[in-house]
Amino acid sequence: MAPCGGEAILVAARLRPQLPGDGDQKQCLSVAGGKQVLVGGALESGKHAFTFDHAWGGDVSQAEVFAQAAPLVDSVLQGFNSTVFAHGPSGSGKTHTMIGSPEDPGVVTRALDRIFLLASQHSSRLTCVFISVLELYNNEFFDLLDGTAGSRKKQVPGGFTPQKRKDKIEVVRNGEKSTLKGKFTKLTVESSCVASEAIDKALAARATSGTNLNDRSSRSHAIVSIQVQQADASAGNSTVGSLFLVDLAGSERLKLSGVTGDAQTEAVHINTSLSALGNVLTALGKPHKERGIIPYRDSKLTLLLQDALGGNSKTLMIACVNPAADQQQHAVVCLQFAARAKKILNYALVNVDADKTSEIEALKAEVMNLKERLGSRMREVEAARELEGREELDGADLLELAEKTAECDRLQGLMRRHEEERAALEAKLAVVVNGKKMMVGDEEEKGKLRDVQHQLFLHNEKLLEAYRDTQLTKRSLEAKEAELATTKEELVDTKEESQELLRQQEDLVSRNRELEERVRELEMEKIADAARKAAAAIVTAKALLPPPGGWKTPESSPVVVFHTPAPITPNLPQGWAMEQAQILPLALQQKGQQAQGEPQGEQR
């Protein structure tokens, strides 16, 4: 059953400004009303329009873009999960939007500044911030905060490419959330400056190379994870909020980018993962009863973003497009991609840390910070006391020394209080888990519980996989049944057509017989007519023959000599001859002559 009270994903579109290298190309996209992107011209001219939550032209500032992401950053300190990711074709300004530059920082740097600013405004809460920076290269995760990240990379034109390694990072589902499993750095940071410096250093090792579309094209998806753990001592609760900032690599066509070799393999992996992301968005956009199984497992990218797409997270998608006329097709595909995302509902919940683990970690981090501050103050006090022993101090120096001594005493008291709170929280961890008491120091029982949880997780994964296979088999059977029904209908239609053809064939055969009979009748009539004409010709010829004694003339008359005319042979049809003043077929004449034993001769 679908959960209630879902919150739609926020979708924004950003048009990249025209750059000097673009030439004098015309703009095929424009922004109307701050929410619409028009393709090809004005709305009243009938051109297609896409409507989003926000739409920015090329003159928008980084601060205006971050203003729409700021509420999601604020919710992280309330215990929610949030995700901001940029999507678009290669060279459309995604990295500029998410990372920016030192002079004009992007979403990542501004989010860190806001997190530490808000944390400093709540002194009653203990806040601990952890960051991780990963890249998904050729469908494998790499830790960019690792000190050896640079040494694992080889130089390529326009950037670096990661080398293969043994330790792998995988995405696993732990209950209702996706987590990363493997060896990767989770750095504790105390200020936005330290965090930004670490992230900039990590992203410098990201896989990049030059293509026809971009001089420094990202060849991997970059993921910046910021986890904020807060413990409120007065309220007695603690929360864990996570912020994922994702800079997706741009989709590209191999013919346009002109990449070959390893770069071509990278492009194939990038396009495959983005295609899987599109399939997930399409499936989530359908009504809940028609969805079936969402194909999150088709890619590690979609598995990592499972919470951001239809899960426990607040999400903002920024579609970055190039408005140049020769990029119109890529821009429209990206805008259609973003339009599908608008149909998705997320169900964000506050992540309450029930076992107080995050609170203890936050207290430990605070205690370490206090110890460092106390040590620094103690060294200053000792230096001041040594100075006091050597020479007289004036009133200002004495006042400063008294203030530093009081600060040391306050820090010592605060550290003792935090140590007591930490000890009390660790004592609370001795709770009943599955009917057994698990003490914090009992590592063996912890290991057994982790093994059982891992086995249950594997079992659930197998069940989900089996359910997915069953659904796929069911769909296949339904498709085959539909195909069989169609084939049956086609067979019925074919049978009816065959019967009609048989009827037509019978009619043709009957008609042919009638025509043959008529032809025979006409031939016989023709033959009979020829026979009558031949007989008449014979009679006429006989009449012209002289009498047996010849013709006589008077003696006084001149002698008239009559020549016997040559026999007249009528024109007979082929296969016919005249015998004894009868016209018969040759076959009958030969049969008669053989019966009488007479030789065959000519008839005159």
C-alpha positions in Angstrom: 0.0 0.0 0.0 1.4 3.4 -1.0 2.3 5.7 1.9 0.4 8.9 2.4 1.5 12.4 2.6 4.2 12.3 0.0 6.2 15.4 -1.0 6.9 16.0 -4.7 10.5 16.3 -5.8 11.5 19.9 -6.5 12.7 20.4 -10.1 14.5 23.4 -11.5 15.9 24.2 -14.9 19.0 26.4 -15.5 20.1 27.7 -18.9 23.8 28.1 -19.4 24.9 31.5 -20.5 26.5 32.0 -23.9 30.3 31.6 -23.8 32.9 33.1 -26.1 33.6 29.7 -27.7 29.9 29.3 -28.8 30.3 31.8 -31.6 27.2 33.6 -32.9 24.7 30.7 -32.6 21.1 31.5 -32.0 19.4 30.7 -28.7 16.7 28.0 -29.0 15.5 28.2 -25.4 14.1 30.9 -23.3 12.6 31.4 -19.8 9.1 32.8 -19.2 7.6 33.7 -15.8 10.4 32.2 -13.7 8.9 28.7 -14.1 8.7 27.9 -17.8 11.3 27.0 -20.4 10.1 27.6 -24.0 11.6 25.7 -26.8 12.0 27.5 -30.1 10.2 30.8 -29.4 7.4 32.5 -27.6 4.6 30.6 -25.9 1.9 32.4 -28.0 3.5 31.1 -31.2 2.6 27.5 -30.3 6.0 26.3 -29.3 6.5 23.6 -26.7 6.9 24.7 -23.1 8.2 22.8 -20.0 6.9 24.0 -16.5 9.1 23.4 -13.4 9.2 24.7 -9.8 11.9 27.2 -10.9 13.5 28.2 -14.2 16.6 30.4 -14.5 18.1 32.1 -17.5 21.8 32.6 -18.2 22.1 35.7 -16.1 21.1 34.0 -12.8 23.7 34.1 -9.9 24.9 31.2 -7.9 23.3 32.7 -4.8 19.9 32.7 -6.4 20.3 29.1 -7.4 21.4 28.1 -3.8 18.4 30.0 -2.4 16.2 27.2 -3.6 18.4 24.5 -2.1 18.8 26.3 1.3 15.5 24.9 2.8 16.8 21.3 2.1 20.1 22.2 3.8 18.2 23.5 6.8 16.1 20.3 7.1 19.4 18.3 7.5 19.9 20.0 10.9 16.4 18.9 11.8 17.3 15.2 11.1 16.0 14.8 7.6 17.8 13.4 4.6 18.2 15.7 1.6 19.6 15.4 -1.9 20.6 17.9 -4.5 21.8 16.7 -7.9 22.5 18.3 -11.2 21.7 16.6 -14.5 22.2 17.5 -18.1 24.3 16.9 -21.3 28.0 17.4 -21.4 29.2 21.0 -21.2 25.9 22.4 -19.8 27.2 23.8 -16.6 26.5 21.1 -14.0 29.9 21.2 -12.3 29.7 25.0 -12.2 26.3 24.8 -10.5 27.4 22.2 -7.9 31.1 23.0 -7.3 31.6 26.5 -8.7 34.9 28.3 -8.3 36.8 30.0 -5.4 35.4 33.4 -6.7 31.9 32.1 -7.3 31.3 29.0 -5.2 28.5 26.5 -6.0 26.0 24.6 -4.0 28.5 22.4 -2.1 30.5 25.3 -0.5 27.4 27.3 0.3 25.7 24.3 1.9 28.7 23.8 4.2 28.8 27.5 5.2 25.1 27.4 6.0 25.3 24.2 8.1 28.1 25.5 10.3 26.3 28.9 10.6 23.1 27.3 11.8 24.9 24.9 14.1 26.7 27.9 15.8 23.3 29.5 16.5 22.2 26.6 18.7 24.7 26.4 21.6 22.5 23.9 23.5 23.1 21.2 20.8 26.3 19.3 20.3 26.9 19.1 16.5 29.3 16.8 14.7 29.8 17.0 10.9 31.3 14.3 8.8 32.1 14.5 5.1 32.9 11.9 2.4 33.7 12.4 -1.2 33.3 9.6 -3.7 33.2 9.2 -7.5 31.4 6.5 -9.5 33.8 5.7 -12.3 32.9 2.9 -14.8 30.3 1.7 -12.3 32.8 1.4 -9.4 33.2 3.7 -6.4 36.5 5.4 -5.6 37.3 7.4 -2.4 38.6 10.8 -3.3 39.5 11.8 0.3 42.0 8.9 0.4 45.5 10.3 0.6 46.6 7.9 -2.1 43.8 8.9 -4.6 46.2 11.0 -6.7 48.8 8.2 -6.9 46.1 5.7 -8.1 45.4 7.9 -11.1 47.1 8.1 -14.5 47.5 11.3 -16.5 45.3 11.6 -19.6 44.7 14.5 -22.0 42.6 17.0 -20.1 42.6 15.3 -16.6 43.1 12.0 -14.8 41.6 8.5 -14.9 41.5 6.2 -11.8 43.5 3.0 -11.7 42.0 -0.4 -10.7 42.3 -1.2 -7.0 41.5 -4.1 -4.7 39.3 -2.5 -2.0 35.8 -2.0 -3.4 33.0 0.2 -2.1 29.5 -1.2 -2.5 26.0 0.1 -1.9 23.8 -2.1 0.3 20.3 -1.6 1.6 20.1 -1.5 5.4 16.5 -1.6 6.2 14.8 1.4 4.5 18.0 3.2 3.6 21.0 2.8 1.3 24.4 2.7 2.9 28.0 2.4 1.6 30.0 -0.6 2.7 33.8 -0.8 2.3 36.9 1.2 3.1 36.4 4.9 2.5 37.2 8.1 4.4 34.7 9.7 6.8 36.3 12.9 7.8 35.3 14.9 10.9 35.4 18.7 10.2 35.0 21.6 12.6 34.5 24.5 10.2 33.3 25.2 6.7 36.8 26.3 5.6 38.4 23.0 6.6 35.6 21.1 4.9 35.7 23.1 1.7 39.5 22.8 1.5 39.3 19.0 1.9 36.5 18.7 -0.7 38.3 20.9 -3.2 41.4 18.8 -2.8 39.4 15.6 -3.3 37.5 16.8 -6.4 40.8 17.8 -8.0 41.5 14.1 -8.2 38.3 13.4 -10.0 38.4 11.6 -13.4 38.4 14.1 -16.2 39.5 14.3 -19.8 39.1 16.5 -22.9 36.4 15.9 -25.6 35.1 17.7 -28.6 32.2 19.0 -26.4 34.2 20.0 -23.3 37.9 20.7 -22.6 37.6 19.3 -19.1 34.8 16.8 -19.2 33.8 14.9 -16.1 34.2 11.1 -16.7 32.6 10.1 -13.4 29.7 10.9 -11.1 30.9 12.9 -8.0 29.1 12.4 -4.7 29.7 14.7 -1.7 28.1 13.2 1.4 27.7 15.5 4.5 26.4 13.8 7.7 25.2 16.0 10.6 24.8 14.4 14.0 23.2 16.5 16.7 22.6 15.7 20.4 20.3 17.9 22.4 21.2 17.4 26.1 18.3 19.5 27.3 15.7 17.6 25.2 17.4 14.2 25.7 17.2 13.3 22.0 19.6 13.1 19.0 19.2 13.2 15.3 21.2 12.2 12.2 20.7 14.1 9.0 22.5 13.4 5.7 23.0 15.6 2.7 24.0 14.2 -0.7 25.3 16.6 -3.3 25.7 14.9 -6.6 27.3 16.2 -9.7 26.3 13.8 -12.5 28.5 13.3 -15.5 27.0 14.5 -18.7 25.4 12.3 -21.3 27.1 12.4 -24.7 26.9 11.0 -28.2 30.1 9.3 -29.3 29.9 10.8 -32.7 29.8 14.4 -31.3 32.3 13.9 -28.4 34.8 12.1 -30.7 36.1 9.9 -27.8 37.9 6.6 -28.4 39.5 3.9 -26.4 39.2 4.2 -22.6 37.2 7.5 -23.0 34.7 5.6 -25.1 34.3 3.0 -22.4 33.8 5.8 -19.9 31.1 7.3 -22.1 29.3 4.0 -22.4 29.2 3.5 -18.6 28.0 7.1 -18.1 25.2 6.7 -20.6 24.2 3.3 -19.2 23.9 4.7 -15.6 21.9 7.7 -16.8 19.6 5.5 -18.8 19.0 3.4 -15.7 18.2 6.6 -13.8 15.7 7.5 -16.5 14.1 4.1 -16.3 13.7 4.6 -12.5 12.1 8.0 -13.0 9.7 6.6 -15.6 8.7 3.7 -13.3 8.2 6.1 -10.3 6.1 8.4 -12.5 3.4 5.7 -13.1 0.5 5.2 -10.7 1.4 3.1 -7.7 -0.6 0.1 -8.7 1.1 -0.1 -12.1 4.7 0.3 -11.0 5.8 -3.2 -10.2 9.4 -3.4 -9.1 11.4 -0.2 -9.5 14.7 -1.1 -11.3 17.0 0.5 -8.7 19.4 -2.4 -9.0 20.2 -1.8 -12.6 23.0 0.6 -11.7 25.0 1.5 -8.6 24.0 5.1 -9.2 20.3 4.4 -8.9 20.9 2.2 -5.9 22.7 5.0 -4.1 20.0 7.5 -5.0 17.1 5.2 -4.0 16.3 7.3 -0.9 16.4 10.5 -3.0 14.0 9.0 -5.6 10.8 7.9 -4.0 12.3 7.3 -0.5 13.1 8.9 2.8 14.6 12.2 1.5 13.9 15.7 0.4 15.2 16.2 -3.2 16.0 19.0 -5.6 16.9 18.2 -9.2 18.6 20.9 -11.3 18.4 20.3 -15.0 21.2 22.2 -16.7 20.9 22.8 -20.5 22.8 24.6 -23.2 20.4 26.9 -25.1 22.5 27.0 -28.3 20.6 26.0 -31.5 22.8 23.0 -32.3 22.2 21.6 -28.8 18.4 21.8 -29.0 17.8 18.0 -29.3 20.0 17.3 -26.2 18.3 20.1 -24.3 14.8 18.8 -25.0 15.8 15.3 -23.9 17.1 16.7 -20.6 14.0 18.8 -20.0 11.8 15.7 -20.7 13.9 13.8 -18.2 13.3 16.5 -15.6 9.5 16.6 -16.4 9.3 12.9 -15.5 11.0 13.7 -12.1 8.2 16.1 -11.2 5.8 13.2 -10.9 7.8 11.5 -8.1 6.7 11.7 -4.5 9.2 11.3 -1.6 8.3 10.5 2.0 10.9 12.2 4.3 11.0 11.3 8.0 13.2 12.6 10.8 16.0 10.2 11.6 16.0 9.9 15.4 19.1 8.1 16.8 17.3 5.8 19.2 20.5 4.0 20.5 22.3 7.4 21.2 25.3 6.4 19.0 25.4 9.7 17.2 25.1 11.6 20.5 28.0 9.7 22.0 30.1 10.4 18.9 29.2 14.0 19.0 30.1 14.2 22.7 33.5 12.4 22.0 34.2 14.9 19.3 33.3 17.8 21.6 35.5 16.4 24.4 38.4 16.1 22.1 37.9 19.7 21.0 37.6 20.8 24.6 40.8 19.0 25.4 42.7 20.7 22.6 41.3 24.1 23.7 42.2 23.4 27.3 45.7 22.3 26.4 46.2 25.5 24.4 44.9 27.6 27.3 47.0 25.7 29.9 50.1 26.4 27.8 49.2 30.1 27.7 48.7 30.2 31.4 52.0 28.4 32.1 53.8 30.9 29.8 52.1 33.8 31.6 53.1 32.4 35.0 56.7 32.0 33.9 56.6 35.6 32.8 55.2 36.6 36.1 58.1 34.9 37.9 60.6 36.8 35.9 59.3 40.3 36.0 56.5 42.4 37.3 53.2 42.5 35.4 51.1 45.5 34.9 47.3 45.6 35.6 46.3 44.6 32.0 48.6 41.6 32.1 47.3 40.5 35.5 43.7 40.9 34.2 44.5 38.8 31.1 46.2 36.1 33.2 43.1 36.0 35.5 40.8 35.7 32.5 42.9 32.8 31.0 42.9 31.1 34.4 39.2 31.4 34.7 38.8 30.2 31.1 40.9 27.1 31.9 38.8 26.4 35.0 35.6 26.8 32.9 36.9 24.5 30.2 37.9 21.9 32.8 34.4 22.0 34.3 32.8 21.7 30.9 35.0 18.8 29.9 34.2 17.0 33.2 30.4 17.6 32.5 30.8 16.2 29.0 32.7 13.2 30.3 29.9 12.5 32.8 27.2 12.9 30.1 29.2 10.5 27.8 29.6 8.0 30.6 25.8 8.2 31.3 24.9 7.7 27.7 27.3 4.7 27.4 25.6 3.2 30.4 22.2 3.6 28.7 23.5 1.5 25.8 23.3 -1.5 28.1 19.7 -2.2 26.8 17.8 -5.3 25.9 18.3 -6.2 22.2 16.2 -9.2 21.0 15.7 -10.4 24.6 19.4 -10.3 25.6 21.4 -7.7 27.4 24.3 -6.4 25.4 26.9 -4.5 27.2 28.9 -1.8 25.4 32.2 -3.5 26.0 31.0 -6.9 24.9 32.5 -7.0 21.4 31.8 -10.7 20.9 28.0 -10.2 21.4 28.1 -7.2 19.1 29.8 -9.3 16.4 27.2 -12.0 16.7 24.4 -9.5 16.4 26.0 -7.9 13.4 26.4 -11.4 11.8 22.7 -12.2 12.4 21.7 -8.8 11.0 23.9 -9.4 8.0 22.4 -12.8 7.4 18.9 -11.4 7.7 19.8 -8.7 5.2 21.2 -11.3 2.8 18.0 -13.3 3.2 15.9 -10.3 2.5 17.9 -9.5 -0.5 17.4 -13.1 -1.8 13.7 -12.8 -1.2 13.5 -9.5 -3.0 15.5 -11.0 -5.9 13.2 -14.0 -6.0 10.1 -11.7 -5.9 11.6 -9.7 -8.8 12.3 -12.8 -10.8 8.7 -14.0 -10.1 7.4 -10.7 -11.3 9.5 -10.8 -14.4 8.3 -14.4 -15.1 4.7 -13.3 -14.6 5.2 -10.4 -17.0 6.8 -12.8 -19.5 3.9 -15.2 -19.2 1.4 -12.4 -19.6 3.2 -11.2 -22.7 3.2 -14.8 -24.1 -0.5 -15.2 -23.4 -1.2 -11.9 -25.2 1.0 -13.1 -28.1 -0.8 -16.4 -28.2 -4.2 -14.7 -28.2 -3.1 -12.5 -31.1 -1.8 -15.5 -33.0 -5.1 -17.3 -32.4 -7.0 -14.3 -33.8 -4.6 -14.2 -36.8 -5.1 -17.9 -37.4 -8.9 -17.5 -37.4 -8.6 -14.6 -39.8 -6.2 -16.7 -42.0 -8.7 -19.6 -41.9 -11.5 -17.5 -43.1 -9.3 -16.0 -45.8 -8.3 -19.5 -46.9 -11.9 -20.6 -47.1 -12.8 -17.5 -49.2 -9.8 -18.3 -51.5 -11.0 -21.9 -51.9 -14.4 -20.6 -52.9 -12.9 -18.2 -55.4 -10.7 -21.0 -56.7 -13.7 -23.3 -57.2 -15.5 -20.6 -59.1 -12.5 -20.0 -61.3 -12.2 -23.8 -62.1 -15.9 -23.9 -63.0 -15.6 -20.9 -65.2 -12.4 -22.3 -66.8 -14.3 -25.5 -67.7 -17.1 -23.6 -69.3 -14.6 -21.6 -71.3 -12.8 -24.8 -72.4 -16.2 -26.3 -73.5 -17.1 -23.2 -75.4 -13.7 -23.2 -77.1 -14.2 -26.9 -78.2 -17.6 -26.1 -79.6 -16.2 -23.2 -81.6 -13.4 -25.3 -82.9 -15.9 -28.0 -84.0 -18.1 -25.4 -85.7 -15.1 -24.0 -87.5 -14.0 -27.5 -88.6 -17.5 -28.4 -89.9 -17.7 -25.1 -91.8 -14.4 -25.8 -93.4 -15.6 -29.3 -94.3 -18.7 -27.9 -96.0 -16.7 -25.4 -98.0 -14.3 -28.2 -99.1 -17.1 -30.5 -100.2 -18.7 -27.6 -102.2 -15.4 -27.0 -103.9 -15.1 -30.7 -104.9 -18.6 -30.7 -106.4 -17.7 -27.6 -108.4 -14.5 -29.1 -109.6 -16.3 -32.3 -110.7 -18.7 -30.3 -112.6 -15.9 -28.7 -114.6 -14.4 -32.0 -115.7 -15.0 -33.1 -119.4 -17.4 -36.1 -120.1 -15.8 -39.5 -120.7 -15.8 -39.2 -124.5 -14.7 -35.6 -124.5 -16.4 -32.6 -125.9 -17.2 -32.8 -129.7 -17.5 -29.9 -132.1 -18.9 -29.7 -135.7 -16.5 -30.4 -138.5 -16.9 -27.0 -139.9 -16.1 -25.5 -136.6 -12.6 -24.8 -135.6 -11.0 -27.3 -133.4 -11.1 -26.3 -129.8 -8.6 -27.9 -127.6 -9.6 -28.2 -123.9 -7.0 -28.8 -121.3 -7.9 -30.7 -118.3 -7.5 -28.4 -115.4 -5.3 -29.4 -112.5 -7.0 -31.0 -109.5 -8.3 -28.6 -107.1 -7.2 -29.2 -103.6 -9.1 -27.1 -101.0 -7.4 -25.4 -98.1 -7.8 -27.8 -95.2 -7.0 -27.3 -91.5 -3.8 -28.8 -90.2 -4.2 -32.5 -89.4 -6.9 -33.0 -92.0 -6.9 -34.5 -95.5 -9.3 -35.5 -98.3 -9.9 -39.1 -99.2 -12.5 -40.3 -101.7 -14.2 -37.0 -101.8 -14.4 -37.0 -98.0 -12.5 -34.8 -95.7 -11.2 -36.8 -92.7 -8.5 -36.4 -90.0 -5.2 -38.0 -90.9 -5.4 -40.2 -87.9 -8.6 -41.8 -89.2 -7.3 -42.2 -92.7 -4.1 -44.0 -91.5 -6.2 -46.2 -89.3 -8.4 -47.2 -92.2 -5.5 -47.9 -94.6 -3.8 -50.1 -92.0 -7.0 -52.1 -91.6 -7.3 -52.6 -95.4 -3.6 -53.3 -95.9 -3.4 -50.7 -98.7 -0.3 -48.4 -99.0 -0.8 -44.8 -98.1 -0.9 -42.6 -101.1 -1.7 -39.1 -102.2 -5.3 -38.0 -102.8 -5.9 -35.6 -105.6 
